[in-house]
Amino acid sequence: MTRQDVIVVIGATGNVGRQVVRGLLDEGRTVRALVRTPETARLPEPVEVFRGDLTSPETLRPALDGARSVFLVWPSLPLAAAPAVVDALAEGDRRIVYLSSAGIDDDRDEQADPINHFHAGLERLIEGSGARWTFLRCTSFATSVLEWGDQVREGVVREAFGGSSRTLIHERDIAAVAVRALTGDGYGGRRLMLSGPAPISQVEQVRVIGEVLGRPVRFEEVPLDVLRERMRAEGWSDPGIDGMFTAYAAMAALDQPVWNTVEEVTGRPARTFRQWVDDHAPAFS
C-alpha cells in the first residue's frame, strides 16, 4: 500500500464527513476514520477506524502513519488546541483539505463573528505549517435546518430574522468537492468557495419544508430578547450572541453570494434546498 492510497477523514461521523467517506470508498480509496468513540461510529466495514482526540495530538499518529491526505473538520474546540494538531497533520508533506467558512473576510484581521474568527485562525495555522492545503469555504449548511425538527412536527417554526437569506448547501455537494480535492490535482493552495444554487430566506425555507412534507408549517417571528435568552441557555456568551445577530441582520439586508464551484469541480450543479428537504424528509416526520 502506498501513501497515496490512504486518506484520513477527521470528522467522519458528521454530516459531511460520512458523505466524504462514502465518496472515497466509491472510488476504491483506502479510508481511515479518526473518531473519539469507535464503538459508536457505525461506519462501513472497509473503513479503518482509529481512536483519536484533537485535544490530544499524540493520539492522531497511528491513524496518520503512512497517510498522504487528510480531510479535516474541526469541532467546537478552542483554537489554542490547534497548533500541535496542525503540526502533526502537516508532517511528511501531507495534503490537508479543511472544511472552512465562506464568511471569512480576508481584508480583516479580526472577523465579525466568533465562528469566522475561528476558521480564519485555523486557516492561518494550516498555511504556515508547510502542508499542501485546500480550503473549502462553505456557506451555511442545509443540515442546520435539522434543528427545527421538533418545531416542524408541531407545525410552527419560531425564529428571529425570518427575512434573512442564506445560500444553503447540501452536505453531499460539499463532500463531492472534498473528494475531488483529496484525490485530484490542481486544487493545492486554493480557497474553493462553495454555496447552494440560490439564496433562500428562513420564511421560504419553512414554506418549502411544508410543501415537501405535504402538511402546513408556518414561520413565526420571535423577539430578539427571547432568542438571546434561548442562546444563553445553550451556553452562548453575550459577545458571541451579538456577533451572530450582526451576521443574521446582514443576511437580511445584503445579497448573499452564489458560486458555481460545485459544478465546476464535480460536473453537476449544486443541489437545491428542495432537493435537500426531500432527501431528509424522514427527519421531520
Backbone as a ProteinNet text record, in pm:
[ID]
protein_1_A
[PRIMARY]
MTRQDVIVVIGATGNVGRQVVRGLLDEGRTVRALVRTPETARLPEPVEVFRGDLTSPETLRPALDGARSVFLVWPSLPLAAAPAVVDALAEGDRRIVYLSSAGIDDDRDEQADPINHFHAGLERLIEGSGARWTFLRCTSFATSVLEWGDQVREGVVREAFGGSSRTLIHERDIAAVAVRALTGDGYGGRRLMLSGPAPISQVEQVRVIGEVLGRPVRFEEVPLDVLRERMRAEGWSDPGIDGMFTAYAAMAALDQPVWNTVEEVTGRPARTFRQWVDDHAPAFS
[TERTIARY]
84.7	0	88	63.4	140.7	71.4	146.1	87.9	-27	-17.6	-122.6	-254.6	-250.9	-373.4	-452.6	-388.2	-450.1	-495	-622.8	-678.4	-744.6	-709	-766.1	-879.5	-992.2	-1106.2	-1126.1	-1105.4	-1130	-1265.5	-1356.4	-1495.3	-1580.5	-1539.1	-1602.4	-1743.5	-1783.2	-1918	-2015.7	-1969.1	-2055.6	-2131.1	-2217.2	-2299.9	-2216.7	-2113.9	-2028.3	-1929.4	-1866.2	-1763.6	-1812.4	-1933.9	-1987.6	-2000.4	-2039	-2050.7	-1913.7	-1813.2	-1676.7	-1628.1	-1651.6	-1613.5	-1679.3	-1809	-1881.8	-1824.4	-1796.8	-1743.8	-1606.7	-1521.3	-1387.8	-1395.1	-1482.2	-1498.6	-1550.1	-1642.2	-1694.4	-1584.6	-1477.3	-1364.6	-1256.1	-1282.8	-1187.4	-1069.9	-1082.7	-973.1	-971.9	-854.2	-840.9	-865.7	-964.8	-1008.7	-985.6	-925.4	-913.2	-998.7	-1073	-1156.7	-1100.2	-1077.8	-1034	-1156.3	-1189.6	-1309.8	-1276	-1353.4	-1330.3	-1383.5	-1492.3	-1554	-1581	-1483	-1501.8	-1621.3	-1656.1	-1763.6	-1898.7	-1915.1	-2044.1	-2034.4	-1922.7	-1900.5	-1995.1	-2025.6	-2117.1	-2076.6	-1952.3	-1901.5	-1892	-1892.8	-1886.8	-1764.1	-1778.2	-1672.5	-1537.7	-1529.7	-1395.1	-1315.7	-1382.3	-1312.8	-1231	-1106.2	-1019.9	-1046.1	-1103.7	-1144.3	-1036.4	-991.3	-888.8	-945.3	-910.1	-948.1	-850.4	-904	-818.6	-898.4	-827.3	-891.2	-807.4	-868.8	-795	-737.6	-787.5	-728.8	-604.7	-574.7	-455	-383	-301	-239.9	-163.3	-107.9	-32.2	-119.9	-251.6	-341.6	-368.3	-325.4	-351.5	-253.9	-136.5	-27.4	-55.2	-120.1	-147.6	-231.3	-331.2	-414.8	-339	-247.6	-175.3	-58	-12.7	105.2	84.2	166.6	158.3	53.1	-22.4	-129.1	-75.3	-130.4	-85.5	-177.5	-307.8	-405.4	-497	-546.4	-634.6	-749.4	-871.4	-987.4	-1014.2	-1017.5	-1025.7	-1152.6	-1234.2	-1343.8	-1306.5	-1306.7	-1268.7	-1394.1	-1414.4	-1532.7	-1517.9	-1614.8	-1614.4	-1516	-1388.4	-1281.8	-1204.8	-1139.6	-1060.5	-948.6	-921.6	-815.2	-679.9	-666	-538.7	-495.7	-590.9	-557.2	-507.2	-519	-496	-350.2	-255.7	-120.8	-54.4	-63.6	0.8	-66.7	-197.7	-269.2	-227.5	-224.1	-186.6	-43.8	46.7	183.8	185.9	105.6	101.5	44.8	-59.9	-121	-27.5	53.4	136.9	263.2	299.3	425.2	427.3	544	560.9	492.6	475.4	418.3	278.6	197.3	60	-26.2	-130.3	-232.4	-342.6	-381.7	-489.4	-601.9	-719.3	-839.8	-925.6	-939.8	-1004	-1141.5	-1241.3	-1377.2	-1389.2	-1392.6	-1387	-1516.4	-1510.7	-1630.4	-1617.7	-1725.8	-1729.2	-1742.6	-1772	-1790.1	-1661.9	-1547.4	-1419.5	-1396.3	-1359.3	-1323	-1171.5	-1106.2	-959.7	-900.3	-981.6	-932.2	-935.4	-984.5	-995	-899.6	-833.8	-753	-841.8	-949.9	-1047.2	-1178.7	-1229.1	-1354.3	-1472.8	-1587.6	-1703.8	-1777.7	-1754.8	-1826.6	-1733.1	-1766.4	-1673.5	-1649.6	-1747.9	-1730.2	-1626.4	-1640	-1543.4	-1407	-1404.8	-1277.8	-1200.3	-1270.7	-1204.7	-1152.2	-1238.3	-1196.2	-1077.8	-1079	-967.7	-838.3	-846.2	-727	-671.6	-758.6	-711.2	-654.1	-714.7	-657	-514.4	-491.9	-356.9	-257.7	-299.5	-211.8	-176.2	-275.3	-250.9	-159.9	-184.8	-99	45.8	66.2	202.3	268.8	198.5	251.3	343	338.5	416.4	342.5	220.6	141.3	86.8	55.2	-22.9	-168.3	-235.6	-368.3	-469.9	-595.2	-710.3	-815.7	-873.3	-977.8	-1112.3	-1207.8	-1344	-1423.9	-1435.4	-1505.8	-1654.1	-1729.6	-1870.2	-1963.4	-2073.9	-2183.5	-2252.9	-2361.5	-2428.7	-2474.2	-2462.2	-2502.9	-2654.9	-2714.5	-2858.4	-2891.3	-2795.6	-2822.5	-2851.9	-2818	-2850.9	-3001.6	-3078.4	-3223.8	-3280	-3200.4	-3246.7	-3280.5	-3223.9	-3255.3	-3403.2	-3471	-3612.7	-3702.9	-3646.6	-3725.7	-3849.6	-3833	-3946.8	-4049.2	-4000.8	-4092.3	-4170.4	-4101.9	-4170.5	-4281.2	-4252.1	-4354.6	-4474.7	-4449.6	-4558.8	-4631.6	-4570.3	-4633.3	-4596.6	-4510.1	-4469.9	-4319.9	-4246.2	-4104.3	-4090.6	-4042.5	-4030.5	-3883.4	-3850.8	-3714.3	-3718.5	-3604.5	-3587.7	-3527.8	-3527.9	-3466.2	-3528.1	-3659.5	-3726.2	-3688.1	-3653.1	-3616.3	-3471.4	-3392.1	-3250.3	-3236.4	-3154.9	-3136.5	-2997.4	-2989.9	-2861.3	-2861.2	-2745.6	-2732.7	-2693.8	-2792.2	-2768.4	-2715.2	-2616.5	-2551.6	-2573.7	-2599.9	-2622.1	-2488.3	-2489.2	-2365.5	-2305.7	-2390.1	-2337.5	-2256	-2292.1	-2214.3	-2079.4	-2078.8	-1951.1	-1860.1	-1916	-1836.5	-1783.1	-1864.3	-1819.5	-1699.9	-1702.1	-1587.4	-1467.9	-1492	-1382.5	-1312.3	-1388.4	-1328.7	-1238.4	-1284.1	-1200.7	-1072.9	-1084.1	-967	-869.6	-920.6	-835.6	-765.4	-825.7	-774	-720.7	-756.6	-717.5	-607.7	-560.1	-457.7	-523.4	-452.1	-499.3	-574.4	-584.4	-658.7	-569.4	-441.6	-350	-339.8	-341.4	-328.8	-449.7	-566.4	-686	-791.1	-860.5	-977.1	-1100.4	-1163.2	-1278.9	-1404.8	-1473.4	-1592.6	-1713.2	-1783.1	-1891.9	-2023.7	-2127	-2259.4	-2365.4	-2487.9	-2601.8	-2632.5	-2736.4	-2761.6	-2830.6	-2893.4	-2966.8	-2992.6	-2998.3	-3033.9	-3179.3	-3207	-3343.3	-3361.6	-3466.8	-3489.3	-3540.8	-3536.9	-3586.8	-3737.2	-3810.5	-3953.5	-3976	-3898.4	-3911.5	-3867.9	-3767.1	-3723.5	-3837.2	-3906	-4017.6	-4129.1	-4155.3	-4258.7	-4223.9	-4099.2	-4056.9	-4066.7	-4026.7	-4036.6	-4181.3	-4274	-4414.9	-4464.1	-4421.2	-4463.7	-4412.6	-4286.9	-4230.4	-4298.2	-4324.9	-4388	-4537.3	-4596	-4737.7	-4827	-4778.1	-4860.5	-4825.2	-4917.4	-4891	-4783	-4686.1	-4582.7	-4563.3	-4568.4	-4554.8	-4438.8	-4392.1	-4284	-4344.1	-4294	-4338.2	-4216.6	-4214.4	-4101.6	-4102.5	-3985.9	-3976.1	-3889.4	-3914.5	-3833.6	-3688.2	-3597.8	-3456	-3423.1	-3495.1	-3463	-3499.2	-3602.7	-3638.3	-3530.1	-3484.5	-3379.2	-3250.1	-3218.9	-3097.2	-3101.3	-3214	-3224.9	-3212.3	-3267.8	-3255.7	-3109.9	-3036.1	-2895.9	-2810.8	-2841.5	-2769.8	-2788.3	-2909.4	-2937.4	-2859.7	-2825.8	-2747.8	-2597.9	-2557.8	-2417.1	-2346.2	-2420	-2357.8	-2323.6	-2211.4	-2177.1	-2246.3	-2261.7	-2325.3	-2247.9	-2112.3	-2041.6	-2065.3	-2070	-2097.3	-2236.7	-2334	-2471.1	-2478.9	-2413.4	-2413.8	-2353.7	-2245.2	-2182.2	-2276	-2349	-2441.5	-2560.1	-2608.2	-2717.3	-2673.3	-2550.3	-2498.8	-2493.3	-2446.7	-2436.3	-2573.8	-2673.3	-2807	-2873.8	-2849.4	-2904.7	-2847.2	-2718.9	-2656.8	-2717.1	-2750.2	-2812	-2947.3	-3015.2	-3145.2	-3130.2	-3018.7	-3003	-2923.1	-2837.5	-2745.3	-2774.1	-2741.1	-2749.6	-2646.3	-2688.5	-2599.3	-2526	-2401	-2321	-2364.9	-2347.4	-2369.5	-2248.2	-2189.6	-2078.7	-2115.6	-2060.4	-2087.8	-1972.1	-1896.6	-1778.8	-1814.9	-1928.5	-1967.7	-1974	-2038.4	-2048.9	-1913.7	-1832.8	-1701.2	-1613.7	-1622.9	-1536.1	-1594.2	-1725	-1785.7	-1853.9	-1883.7	-1952.5	-2103.9	-2158.7	-2304.1	-2341.8	-2459.3	-2497.9	-2519.6	-2505.6	-2534.8	-2682.7	-2712	-2849.6	-2926.5	-3054.3	-3139	-3178.1	-3231.7	-3280.7	-3397.6	-3481.3	-3593.1	-3541.2	-3435.5	-3376.9	-3324.1	-3264	-3213.6	-3328.4	-3436.8	-3551.5	-3606.2	-3617	-3665.8	-3576.6	-3445.1	-3351	-3363.4	-3410.8	-3413.5	-3554.7	-3653.2	-3791.2	-3818.9	-3762.1	-3790.4	-3749.7	-3651.5	-3607.3	-3712.4	-3807.8	-3912.6	-4046.7	-4049.1	-4175.9	-4205.3
-119.9	0	124.4	216.7	339.8	447.5	551.6	661.4	725.8	729.2	792.5	718.7	592	513.5	544.5	603	617.9	761.4	776.7	909	902	997.1	1004	1106	1067.9	1158.1	1187.7	1313.3	1359.3	1429.7	1376.2	1421.7	1326.4	1199.4	1100.1	1063.6	1093.5	1058.6	1175.8	1290.1	1405.8	1401.6	1499.8	1502.7	1507.2	1590.8	1600	1484.6	1455.4	1352.3	1217.1	1178.6	1049.9	1045.3	1157.6	1161.4	1158.5	1219.3	1211.6	1067.2	998.6	857.6	776.7	797.2	722.5	749.5	877.7	912.1	852.8	852	793.5	642.4	577.2	432.3	399.2	480.8	457.4	464.1	537.6	548	444.2	354.7	248.8	290.7	401.3	450	379.6	373.9	322.7	438.4	422.6	531.1	494.6	587.4	576.4	685.8	648.7	744.7	765.2	890.6	923.2	966	890.6	919.7	905.5	971.4	965.6	836.5	784.7	663	564.6	482.1	385.1	293	268.1	173.4	220.2	350.7	403.9	469.2	450.9	521.9	476.5	347.3	291.7	334.4	307.6	337.8	208.4	217.4	96.3	12.5	-116.9	-209.9	-187.3	-147.2	-127.6	-15.9	73.7	186.5	137.2	183.3	152.8	260.1	221.8	316.7	324.4	446.4	470.8	561.2	532.1	619.2	737.1	858.2	975.8	1094.3	1192.2	1308.9	1431.4	1531.4	1650	1728	1706.7	1773.4	1701.4	1583.8	1505.8	1468.5	1558.2	1536.7	1405.4	1355.1	1230.6	1112.8	1122.9	1012.6	1006.3	1107	1110.7	1026.4	1000.8	945.2	806.1	715.2	585	596	682.8	699.4	768.2	859	935.5	860.1	756.2	682.4	630.1	676.9	632	699.9	792.8	859.9	981.2	1003.3	1113.1	1235.2	1211.3	1320.5	1311.4	1428.2	1436.1	1530.5	1485.1	1573.2	1613.6	1745.6	1796.2	1875.5	1826.2	1903.1	1928.6	2055.8	2090	2117	2043.9	2067.1	2194.6	2220.5	2343.6	2331.7	2343.9	2338.3	2469.3	2505.8	2629.6	2624.4	2739.1	2746.7	2715.6	2732.4	2705.1	2560.2	2469.8	2328.3	2296.7	2391.4	2361.5	2352.5	2434.4	2431.6	2294.4	2223.1	2090.9	1993.2	2003.7	1915.5	1944.2	2071.2	2107	2061.1	2076.1	2028.6	1878.3	1802.2	1657.7	1623.6	1694	1666.7	1701	1804.5	1854.7	1773.8	1687.2	1612.5	1530.4	1526.8	1442.8	1494.5	1626.3	1686.2	1633.4	1619.1	1572.6	1682.4	1637.9	1727.8	1740.9	1865.2	1890	1960.9	1900.4	1964.1	2000.4	2130.6	2179.2	2237.6	2195.3	2244.7	2378.4	2487.5	2622	2697.7	2829.4	2912.8	3019.3	3035.6	3139.3	3278.2	3286.1	3414.6	3485.3	3422.5	3485.8	3606.8	3716.9	3838.3	3851.2	3826.8	3827.2	3965.3	4068.9	4205.2	4248.1	4161.5	4196	4109.6	4171.6	4095.9	4025.8	4091.4	4033.8	4015.1	3893	3864.4	3917.3	3930.1	3994.9	3907.4	3775.3	3686.5	3573.5	3504.6	3405.6	3285.7	3246.3	3129.3	3157.7	3270.6	3303.1	3339.5	3395.3	3421.3	3291.6	3188	3059.2	3002.4	2999	2940.2	3014.9	3147.8	3225.3	3193.2	3177.2	3143.5	3006.9	2911	2777.4	2773.7	2849.1	2858.4	2911.8	3015	3072.4	2969.2	2890.4	2785.6	2684	2642.7	2542.3	2599	2723.5	2786.4	2792.1	2820.7	2833.2	2702.2	2590.8	2460.2	2395.3	2442.8	2378.7	2268.7	2238	2135.3	2186.5	2094.2	2127.4	2135.2	2246.1	2265.8	2309.3	2278	2330.5	2365.1	2485	2526.1	2524.7	2454.3	2452.3	2556.5	2674.3	2783.4	2776.3	2721.9	2691.8	2796	2819.7	2893.9	2803.3	2849.4	2773.6	2636.7	2538	2402.4	2389.3	2323.5	2296.8	2210.2	2130.1	2043	2122	2253	2332.5	2339.2	2318.5	2324.1	2204.3	2099.5	1984.1	2023	2134.3	2181.2	2217.2	2239	2272.8	2149.9	2031.6	1909.6	1908.2	1932.6	1928.8	2036.6	2156	2264.4	2234.6	2175.8	2138.9	2038.2	1942.5	1843.4	1907.3	2018.9	2091.4	2184.6	2211.8	2295.2	2441.7	2483	2623.1	2629.9	2703.2	2726.8	2868.6	2880.6	3010.5	3052.3	3155	3205.1	3356.1	3419.5	3560.4	3569.3	3689.3	3716.4	3630.7	3627.4	3547.5	3588	3714.6	3760.1	3736.8	3686.5	3663	3545.4	3564.7	3462.3	3402.2	3273.6	3203.5	3115.2	3099.3	3007.1	2871.2	2803.8	2676.9	2570.8	2495.5	2396.6	2256.3	2164.9	2023.7	1961	1881.2	1817.7	1723.5	1667	1578.6	1655.9	1782.1	1864.1	1902.6	1935.5	1964.9	1843.3	1726.9	1604	1571.5	1593.2	1562.6	1648.9	1775.9	1863.6	1819.4	1781.2	1736.3	1614.8	1520.4	1400.5	1438.6	1531.3	1576.1	1642.6	1725.1	1794.3	1697.3	1591.3	1493	1400.6	1378	1275.5	1330.4	1454.6	1508.2	1611.7	1652.7	1756.2	1889.8	1997.2	2128.6	2206.2	2150	2218.7	2267.4	2240.8	2283.7	2434.8	2488.7	2631.3	2711	2644.4	2713.8	2722.4	2834.5	2853.3	2836.8	2723.1	2693	2745.3	2837.7	2898.5	2814.1	2760.1	2666.3	2720.9	2712.5	2757.6	2670.6	2684.7	2628.5	2710.6	2672.4	2738	2873.3	2905.1	3031.6	3063.4	3194.2	3229.9	3193.8	3161.8	3131.9	3179.4	3257.5	3313.2	3205.1	3236.2	3140.1	3116.3	3221.9	3205.2	3111.7	3129.9	3043.8	2900.7	2885.5	2750.3	2673.4	2740.4	2675.2	2640.8	2732.5	2705.2	2582.8	2571.3	2457	2327.4	2331.7	2212.5	2164.5	2257.3	2220.1	2161.5	2222.3	2171.6	2030.9	2005.2	1872.2	1768.9	1807.5	1714	1697.5	1794.2	1785.8	1818.7	1906.8	1949.2	2093.5	2166.5	2307.7	2326.6	2410.5	2451.8	2601.9	2679.4	2823.8	2876.6	2995.7	3063.9	3169.1	3176.3	3277.7	3352.7	3483.4	3566.1	3581	3565.4	3582.8	3704.7	3774.4	3891.6	3852.7	3946.4	3918.5	3887.8	3951.1	3922.5	3779.3	3725.4	3584.8	3493.3	3525.1	3444.7	3454	3573.1	3589.5	3497.9	3492.9	3407.3	3259.5	3224	3085.8	3049.9	3141	3114.1	3112.7	3199.7	3196.7	3060.8	3009.4	2879.3	2768.1	2787.7	2688.8	2705.9	2808.3	2827.4	2936.7	3013.4	3121.9	3237.6	3304.7	3427.6	3545	3657.1	3774.4	3828.4	3836.1	3880.7	3786.6	3657	3561.8	3580.3	3603.1	3626.3	3753.4	3860.4	3986.2	3967.1	3888.1	3861.8	3788.5	3689.1	3614.4	3701.3	3787.6	3878	3971.1	4020.2	4107.8	4035.3	3908.7	3830.3	3805.7	3771.8	3744.1	3870.8	3982.4	4108.6	4140.9	4113	4136.4	4045.4	3921.9	3828.9	3879.8	3955.1	4010.6	4134.1	4205.7	4333.7	4324.6	4224.3	4217.1	4095.6	4108.5	3993.4	3888.7	3765.7	3658.3	3600.2	3558.6	3513.8	3378.1	3362.5	3233.7	3206.4	3089.3	3047.4	2917	2895.4	2770.3	2671.6	2683	2598.2	2450.5	2416.7	2275.1	2215.8	2287.1	2236.1	2235.4	2338.5	2344.6	2227.1	2187.3	2080.2	1942.2	1926.9	1793.3	1764.5	1869.4	1847.3	1844.8	1867.6	1870.7	1990.1	2050.3	2168.2	2136	2237.3	2220.3	2187.9	2102.4	2062	2176.8	2185.5	2289.7	2256.6	2356.6	2331.8	2234.9	2242.8	2148.8	2004.9	1985.4	1851.1	1805.4	1898.5	1861.6	1819.1	1894.8	1859.4	1723.4	1698	1568.9	1455.2	1477.9	1376	1351.3	1452.9	1445	1447.4	1425.2	1431.9	1344.8	1222.5	1140.5	1209	1297.9	1365.9	1460.6	1500.5	1593.5	1524.3	1392.6	1319.1	1286.2
0	0	0	-92.1	-97	-16.5	15.9	93.4	18	-116.7	-194.5	-180.6	-137.5	-126.8	-0.6	100.7	232.3	255.5	288.5	318.4	455.3	542.5	676.4	676.1	733.7	746.7	894.6	931.1	1068.5	1069.8	1148.3	1143.4	1061.5	1059.3	971.4	1012.1	1135.7	1179	1166.5	1116.2	1099.8	968.4	947	826.5	698.8	696.4	578.6	575.1	689.1	693.6	646.2	684.2	639	486.8	427.7	282.7	215.1	278.4	225	227.3	338.8	349	237.3	218.5	116	-23.4	-52.3	-183	-208.6	-107.2	-122.8	-142.3	-66.8	-83.9	-223.1	-274.4	-409.3	-513.8	-483.8	-576.9	-548.5	-454.8	-425.4	-340.4	-266.2	-183.5	-48.2	11.6	147.3	243.7	328.4	415.1	560.4	633.1	777.9	842	942	1013.6	1152.4	1189.6	1324.5	1404.3	1507.4	1586.8	1734.8	1817.7	1961.9	2021.2	1964.9	2019.5	1905.9	1871.5	1762.5	1783.3	1908.3	1936.8	1881.7	1868.3	1822.4	1684.4	1614.3	1487.8	1377.1	1369.5	1269	1127.2	1091.9	958.9	877.9	745.2	662.4	694.3	683	725.9	658.9	531.5	474.3	540.4	613.3	676	794.4	800.1	914.8	1021.1	1132.1	1235.5	1342.9	1370.4	1471.7	1579.8	1703.8	1813.7	1820.9	1830.6	1842.2	1892.2	1945.4	2004.8	1969.1	1907.7	1865.6	1982.8	2102.5	2218.9	2268.7	2212.9	2248.7	2119.7	2065.8	1934.1	1921.6	2032	2023	1982.7	2003.2	1966.9	1817.2	1742.9	1599.3	1519	1573.6	1493.9	1436.5	1508.4	1445.8	1318.7	1318.9	1200.1	1087.2	1122.2	1020.9	960.6	1026	980.1	837.9	745.5	607.4	523.6	581.7	506.3	432	316.2	232	240.4	261.8	260.3	381.5	425	541.6	510.7	540.1	538.7	682.2	706.7	843.3	866.8	959.5	1017.4	1162.1	1201.5	1337.9	1419.8	1528.6	1611.8	1692.9	1778.3	1858.4	1973.5	1940.5	2039.6	2037	2147.5	2147.6	2043.6	1983.1	1883.4	1944.9	2074.5	2141.1	2124.7	2101.5	2084.3	1944.6	1851.3	1710.9	1666.5	1715.3	1657.1	1658.7	1769.3	1776	1681.8	1666.6	1574.7	1431.3	1394.7	1258.2	1228.4	1324	1303.9	1275.2	1349.8	1328.9	1191.4	1150.5	1020.7	905.8	924.4	815.5	792.9	884.3	872	742.9	681.5	563.3	438.7	429	308.1	278.3	384	362.8	299.7	234.7	181.5	286.3	319.4	414.5	341.1	342.5	289.1	409.5	433.6	555.4	525.1	599.6	584.9	658.5	582.8	639.3	611.2	618.8	610.6	502.4	424.7	321.9	382.5	512.6	577	615.2	594.6	628	537.8	599.3	526.3	531.3	417.7	414.7	434.9	427.3	446.9	593	681.7	823.8	905.1	1001.6	1096.6	1198.4	1236.6	1329.2	1256	1258.6	1188.7	1268.7	1201	1261.8	1362.2	1358.4	1449.5	1492.2	1601.2	1656.4	1567	1488.5	1402.5	1295.1	1226.3	1121.3	1179.1	1299.1	1366.2	1386	1427.7	1449.3	1317.6	1214.3	1086.6	1026.4	1035.2	980.5	1053.4	1184.5	1260.9	1225	1205.6	1170.4	1029.3	938.2	804.3	810.1	892.2	902	954.7	1052.2	1105.3	997.1	920.4	815.9	707.6	667.6	566.2	611.9	739.7	791.5	825.5	808.5	850.4	748.9	624.9	519.9	447.5	490.8	425.1	292.2	204	85.3	130	100	157	52.5	83.2	10.5	114.4	104.5	197.7	126.1	182.6	130.6	208.8	152.4	220.6	185.5	278.2	252.1	311.6	241.8	301.3	403.6	461.6	567.3	517.7	604.4	569.6	579.2	483.3	491.3	612.8	657.7	773.5	900.3	903.1	1021	1042.9	937.2	945.9	1024.3	1038.3	1115.8	1259.6	1307.4	1442.4	1457.7	1347.1	1352	1361.7	1369.8	1360	1447.7	1576.9	1669.1	1634.2	1598.1	1564.5	1436.6	1338.9	1215.1	1244.4	1329.4	1364.1	1434.2	1505	1570	1473.6	1358.1	1257.1	1261.5	1357.2	1368.6	1399.4	1317	1342.3	1395.5	1518	1584.8	1586.2	1510.6	1499.4	1478.2	1494.3	1457.9	1317.7	1261.9	1131.5	1020.3	1014.3	911	770.6	749.2	616	578.7	672	641.7	546.4	444.4	341	348.7	318.5	310.7	186.8	127.1	13.7	69.8	126.1	195.4	99	146.9	61.7	116.7	28.1	61.7	100.9	206.6	252.2	147.7	62.4	-41.8	-144.1	-168.6	-261.6	-201.3	-72.3	-5.7	-14.7	15.1	15.3	-123.4	-226.2	-362.3	-400.9	-360.9	-387.8	-304.1	-179.9	-93.6	-152.4	-205.1	-264.6	-381.2	-464.1	-576.7	-526.5	-422.1	-369.6	-303.9	-243.8	-176.8	-275	-389.3	-480.4	-612	-646.5	-776.5	-766.4	-881.5	-888.9	-923	-895.2	-935.1	-828.5	-707.2	-602.5	-487.9	-495	-390.7	-382.9	-258.8	-239	-283	-295.4	-341.5	-230.9	-231.6	-144.9	-232.2	-223.6	-307	-238.3	-302.7	-246.7	-286.6	-187.6	-213.3	-160.4	-241.8	-199.6	-264.6	-212.8	-281.6	-406	-481.8	-610.4	-601.6	-485.8	-475	-329	-294.1	-156.6	-128.1	-3.6	37.5	181.3	204.5	337.9	432.6	561.9	659.1	641.5	609.5	583.4	465.6	359.7	241.8	271.3	355.5	392.6	457.8	549.2	618.9	520.1	426.9	326.8	243.5	200	118.5	198.3	323.7	407.2	413.3	436.3	441.6	310.3	197.9	68	42.4	75.8	53.4	143.2	267.2	361	334.4	263.4	234.3	351.8	439.2	552.7	587.7	651.3	679.7	786.2	755	850.4	828.7	934.6	919	1002.6	964.9	1035.7	1127.8	1249.6	1345.4	1398.6	1376.2	1420	1572.5	1634.4	1779.1	1808.9	1919.4	1954.7	1982.9	1960.8	1980.6	2127.1	2221	2360.4	2397.6	2334.4	2357.5	2300.4	2179.1	2117.7	2198	2249.9	2330.6	2452.9	2521.2	2639.5	2601.6	2487	2440.4	2416	2350.3	2318.9	2445.7	2540.6	2668.7	2736.3	2731.2	2793	2725	2596.2	2522.2	2543.4	2622.1	2653.5	2576.2	2494.6	2419.9	2513.5	2485.3	2556.4	2488.3	2561	2501.3	2381	2385	2264.3	2145.7	2172.8	2064.8	2007.4	2095.1	2050.4	1966.8	2014	1938.8	1799.4	1793.1	1663.9	1569.5	1620.6	1536.6	1494.9	1585.1	1548.9	1436	1445.1	1340.2	1206.6	1210.5	1087.7	1026.3	1109.6	1056.8	1004.6	1071.3	1021.6	883.8	863.4	733.1	627.1	665.9	570.9	523	608.3	570.1	483.1	498	429.8	299.8	288.5	175.3	88	-40.6	-129.9	-87.9	-83.8	-43.2	-164	-145.5	-259.4	-312.3	-441.9	-507.5	-595.6	-579.5	-664.7	-734.4	-854	-925.3	-913.2	-803.6	-783.5	-779.5	-719.7	-712.8	-853.4	-945.1	-1081.8	-1151.7	-1128.6	-1193	-1151.3	-1024.6	-973.4	-1001.5	-985.5	-993.5	-1125.6	-1203	-1329.5	-1318.1	-1198.7	-1182	-1094.6	-1119.6	-1042.9	-895.3	-811.6	-669.3	-650.1	-555.1	-526.8	-462.7	-491.9	-437.1	-293.7	-223.1	-87.6	-90.6	-192	-202.5	-214	-290.9	-300.3	-165.2	-90.6	41.7	132.7	133.3	218.4	177.8	48	1.4	50.8	51.3	99.3	248.7	323.5	469	527.2	444	489.4	611.7	622.5	742.4	872.4	868.3	989.5	1044.3	961.9	1004.7	1027.5	1013.1	1025	1170.3
[MASK]
+++++++++++++++++++++++++++++++++++++++++++++++++++++++++++++++++++++++++++++++++++++++++++++++++++++++++++++++++++++++++++++++++++++++++++++++++++++++++++++++++++++++++++++++++++++++++++++++++++++++++++++++++++++++++++++++++++++++++++++++++++++++++++++++++++++++++++++++++++++++++++++

